[in-house]
């Protein structure tokens, strides 16, 4: 797949700092599928991004240069992770991608579809079975307008952050909306 040169100002965040409570606390980014880690697959989805920030521990080697950071205090949830990722970016983004590390079938093509759907809106998110997934793009200026203070972002539900925004829902194609929350999910994905 070729780079999308029209994606200037697009920067991506991989959320990799969750507790994985239903998977015995494993570092999901280190899980391998087809010989590649979930973190590698997530970073690859940001082929067109100028920069990628991983919010989580630096436990998995990456081929692409990325910035690793952690929310403070750690394990603050997706809103704290998203906003910590934005703060760690080297240059201000125009459009911010957010992707959970446990969605191995999200690709650069998925991100392109989300960016296209977000044109003229505040952003777009992948949806599966009528439910928004932790995979989307947001207009950075609008995100800044709805951003809660540090005290309120820790533990905040993502839907509460996104509620005031005008977002497009993009139906997941084939398996791209599947995430890995349990060992059974992982087993099913590998079959």
ABEGO torsion letter per residue (X at the ends): XBBBAAABGBBBBBBAABAGAAAGGBBAAABBBGGBBAAAAAAAAAAABABBBBBEBBABBBABBBBBBBBOBBGAEAAAAAAAAAAABABBBABBBBBBAABAABBAAAAAAAAAAABGBAEBBBBBGGBBBBBBBBBAAAAAAABBBAAAABGBBAAAAAAABBBBBBBBBEAAABBBABAAAAAAAAX
